[in-house]
Amino acid sequence: MTSEDFEIILVDDHTLFRSGLKGLLLSSGFKSVREFGSGEDFLREINSISDDAIVFMDYAMTGDNGAQTTLKALGMVPTMRIICLSMYGERHYYEKMIEAGAKGFLRKDSDISEVRMAIEVVASGEEYFSRDILREIEKNDPLTYDTLSEREIEVLVHICQGLSTSEIAERLFLSKRTVDAHRANILEKCKCKNTASLVVYALKNKIIDI
């Protein structure tokens, strides 16, 4: 199954933006692109959408915002992959989206080649982060990660690089069970819910850079 075969969903209350992005996606070879003007419309039709659909979700919408809609959608269909659509000045928006379970974020003014890349990366099971937005995160004052051990920091770096548990175990000469235990400890100590939020945490703390 190629990335063009995945159902693409656009959830945004700006008709012109949705129509423009839909046209670009269809002309780029994607076979199924549906659009919704609100989170409520999207949720009402969620049972008619593929379980593995890739959803581009705006945050600032009339009614339920993007984070609220994402949380409800993933509660109903956990296998959906949701990407936050954002612009500069909306850092708190996409951070809330990541906390809600989004798989990454993309700037609204990205070109179609980056949109395609985001779809391909997320379709493969990984997270996608716009480098421009990551740079904005890096500008923030770092937090503290004194509670993480040296080994946990090492594991965190590999997680942020997109390595699987098996790959991390092989590189660090650990068992998969040990890597899983480190991951659980890292999530708890960093108060993160998923890999996407770990990447944001690692950037803020200057554990990784871009």
C-alpha positions, -999 to 999 in steps of 0.1 A, spaced: 0 0 0 15 33 -11 10 66 7 -13 77 -22 -37 49 -12 -44 62 23 -75 82 28 -66 118 35 -90 140 56 -89 178 59 -105 193 89 -104 231 88 -131 259 89 -115 279 61 -131 267 28 -106 283 5 -77 266 23 -94 232 23 -103 234 -14 -68 245 -23 -50 218 -4 -75 192 -16 -69 202 -52 -31 200 -47 -34 165 -31 -56 151 -59 -34 165 -86 -4 149 -68 -19 114 -71 -38 109 -39 -69 90 -46 -92 98 -17 -94 133 -1 -123 143 21 -129 176 38 -148 188 68 -155 224 79 -156 217 116 -146 191 142 -182 183 148 -189 175 112 -158 153 111 -168 134 143 -203 128 130 -189 111 99 -160 93 116 -175 59 112 -175 63 74 -137 71 75 -109 46 71 -94 35 105 -59 42 91 -68 76 76 -43 105 78 -60 136 91 -48 172 88 -64 190 117 -65 228 122 -66 240 158 -85 273 159 -119 262 146 -154 273 154 -169 249 180 -146 222 193 -109 232 187 -84 209 171 -71 194 204 -106 186 216 -115 171 183 -83 151 182 -89 137 217 -124 126 208 -115 112 174 -86 91 188 -109 79 216 -132 65 189 -106 54 163 -71 51 180 -54 41 147 -61 73 129 -30 95 123 -36 132 130 -13 160 120 -17 195 134 -19 223 109 -3 254 124 13 288 117 39 308 136 26 324 168 5 293 176 30 273 197 6 266 225 -19 253 200 3 226 185 16 216 219 -19 210 230 -24 190 198 6 168 206 -7 162 241 -41 152 226 -23 125 205 -14 142 172 14 125 153 31 158 144 27 192 131 30 210 97 29 247 88 -1 258 67 21 275 42 42 244 35 46 234 -1 31 202 -15 64 184 -14 65 187 24 29 178 27 36 146 8 66 139 30 45 143 61 20 119 48 46 93 38 64 96 72 31 93 92 18 65 70 50 45 79 41 48 116 65 76 126 59 112 136 65 142 114 75 177 126 79 208 105 115 220 109 104 256 110 81 249 139 108 228 156 131 259 154 104 279 172 103 254 200 141 255 203 139 292 210 121 287 242 138 286 276 149 250 284 133 231 312 152 208 335 159 171 329 181 165 360 158 136 369 168 116 338 197 92 341 225 92 316 211 59 301 176 74 299 189 104 281 207 81 257 175 61 251 155 93 246 179 106 219 174 73 200 136 75 204 137 110 190 157 97 160 128 74 152 145 42 161 123 12 172 127 -6 205 146 -34 187 169 -10 170 176 8 203 182 -24 221 207 -35 194 226 -2 194 229 0 232 234 -38 238 203 -40 260 172 -63 260 140 -50 244 124 -54 278 150 -30 294 145 -5 266 107 -6 272 113 -1 309 135 30 302 109 44 278 82 40 304 103 57 330 112 86 306 75 91 298 66 93 335 95 116 345 90 139 315 52 139 320 48 130 283 21 109 267 37 98 234 68 100 212 57 133 197 56 150 231 90 135 240 105 151 209 91 185 220 105 179 255 139 169 242 141 201 220 131 224 248 158 209 271 184 210 243 188 172 245 185 171 207 187 197 180 176 199 144 
